[in-house]
Amino acid sequence: MTDHWDAIRRHWQLLGSPLCPPAEAVAAYERELGLRSLDVVLLGVTPELAGLGRTLLAVDESAAMISGIWPGDTASRKAVAGNWFELPLANGSADAVIGDGCLSALDSSAARLTLLAEIARVLKPGARAALRAYASPDVADDLQGVRTLALSGGVATFHELKWRIAMSRAAGDPDHAIPVRAILDAFDALFPDREELVSATGWELPVIGTIDAYTNSQTVYSFAPIARLIEEASRWFDDVRMASTGTYGLAERCPLIVLGSPKRL
Ligand SMILES: C[S@@+](CC[C@H](N)C(=O)[O-])C[C@H]1O[C@@H](n2cnc3c(N)ncnc32)[C@H](O)[C@@H]1O
């Protein structure tokens, strides 16, 4: 799993929206949680979120990601190695928890529920969390339709295309899970001629090549639909709602899940 993130880290500069949160999505975290006056826990080391909070503690299991993409510790922010399922925090001690794409970095409903339970454990009474999700549509896209959309200029970035393919392929799985290798296989089957995609979209070949980081990966992602994410989150939080993260390509499938009133065991 950490080898996977090391491969992703190597081409991080070529990634973009919606995988990386654009400025309007970063603003949504602040708007929804009022983080400026809070001591915040960040799941992962998403550099775009490193400036949020009065203080910020980032937790990530990948040493390569911490050394490769974290913008560095300061007096007010720090990254530590750790597992999200065992956060290095006492019960009821965090002002706020945030994360970007975290639920999709997990391979099953059980893993998503374990993380939601851990967030509920560490939040102070009255505190809230916000996680930007990658949520599949209720009705899965047809893959040929995704190809047609991309070639006709209807997909904003290569990374949006990657997520559309992933969501379409994950639809058949009960946990909405998909090995990242299968995302690459589906892409290669759909676009055997990458130059054709370059010509039709203007995307750069090295950006398209970022998908090759999935070649030897054993990692499994998941892309549960919004209704499923709400149902899972409601098991650990009495107050669950979705907030928009903007108007960028695929933003409608990338809401912020805002979690309040954590349930205690
Ligand atoms: C925050 S997620 C998603 C990042 C980006 N938005 C994307 O979509 O690719 C990526 C990070 O999660 C970390 N990660 C995944 N599972 C983890 C776990 N169980 N505990 C700690 N870190 C984890 C990985 O090491 C990686 O740095």
The ligand as a Tripos MOL2 file, in Angstrom:
@<TRIPOS>MOLECULE
LIG
   27    29     1     0     0
SMALL
NO_CHARGES

@<TRIPOS>ATOM
      1 C1         -5.5200   11.4560    1.5650 C.3       1 LIG1
      2 S1         -5.4710   10.1330    0.4640 S.3       1 LIG1
      3 C2         -5.9680   10.8240   -1.1220 C.3       1 LIG1
      4 C3         -5.0280   11.8270   -1.7520 C.3       1 LIG1
      5 C4         -5.4880   12.4600   -3.0690 C.3       1 LIG1
      6 N1         -6.5390   13.4040   -2.8050 N.3       1 LIG1
      7 C5         -5.9120   11.4500   -4.0940 C.2       1 LIG1
      8 O1         -7.0860   11.3490   -4.3760 O.co2     1 LIG1
      9 O2         -5.0640   10.7040   -4.6170 O.co2     1 LIG1
     10 C6         -3.7960    9.7190    0.1820 C.3       1 LIG1
     11 C7         -2.9540    9.4340    1.4170 C.3       1 LIG1
     12 O3         -3.6130    8.5580    2.2890 O.3       1 LIG1
     13 C8         -2.6260    7.8120    2.9820 C.3       1 LIG1
     14 N2         -3.2940    6.6630    3.6070 N.ar      1 LIG1
     15 C9         -4.1120    5.7740    2.9950 C.ar      1 LIG1
     16 N3         -4.5870    4.8980    3.9100 N.ar      1 LIG1
     17 C10        -4.0590    5.2590    5.1110 C.ar      1 LIG1
     18 C11        -4.1800    4.7470    6.4430 C.ar      1 LIG1
     19 N4         -4.9440    3.6810    6.7170 N.pl3     1 LIG1
     20 N5         -3.5180    5.3770    7.4290 N.ar      1 LIG1
     21 C12        -2.7350    6.4560    7.1750 C.ar      1 LIG1
     22 N6         -2.5730    6.9800    5.9410 N.ar      1 LIG1
     23 C13        -3.2390    6.3920    4.9210 C.ar      1 LIG1
     24 C14        -1.6350    7.4660    1.9030 C.3       1 LIG1
     25 O4         -0.3660    7.1360    2.4360 O.3       1 LIG1
     26 C15        -1.6160    8.7650    1.0840 C.3       1 LIG1
     27 O5         -0.5840    9.6280    1.4730 O.3       1 LIG1
@<TRIPOS>BOND
     1     1     2 1
     2     2     3 1
     3     2    10 1
     4     3     4 1
     5     4     5 1
     6     5     6 1
     7     5     7 1
     8     7     8 2
     9     7     9 1
    10    10    11 1
    11    11    12 1
    12    11    26 1
    13    12    13 1
    14    13    14 1
    15    13    24 1
    16    14    15 ar
    17    14    23 ar
    18    15    16 ar
    19    16    17 ar
    20    17    18 ar
    21    17    23 ar
    22    18    19 1
    23    18    20 ar
    24    20    21 ar
    25    21    22 ar
    26    22    23 ar
    27    24    25 1
    28    24    26 1
    29    26    27 1
@<TRIPOS>SUBSTRUCTURE
     1 LIG1         1 GROUP 0 **** ****
